């Protein structure tokens, strides 16, 4: 459950907010009449599963890249402007 609070209310009720967070409530803190987001406070949410990356993307494209392709001399780097 998410509860929205203005920053002044958040500060005034901080002890109560801490207990709410311990109970699993997520607090969305906003400021001003526009309701500009300050941040979310609550228990750590589980991170999303990382996307599976397909290794060897270029392999299916008929392109081979080796480690030696990624090594340049100082002269080559200066020609590239690096």
Secondary structure as GFF3:
##gff-version 3
##sequence-region A 1 82
A	DSSP	beta_strand	2	6	.	.	.	ID=ss1
A	DSSP	alpha_helix	7	12	.	.	.	ID=ss2
A	DSSP	alpha_helix	14	22	.	.	.	ID=ss3
A	DSSP	beta_strand	26	31	.	.	.	ID=ss4
A	DSSP	beta_strand	36	41	.	.	.	ID=ss5
A	DSSP	three_ten_helix	57	61	.	.	.	ID=ss6
A	DSSP	three_ten_helix	67	70	.	.	.	ID=ss7
A	DSSP	alpha_helix	74	80	.	.	.	ID=ss8
###
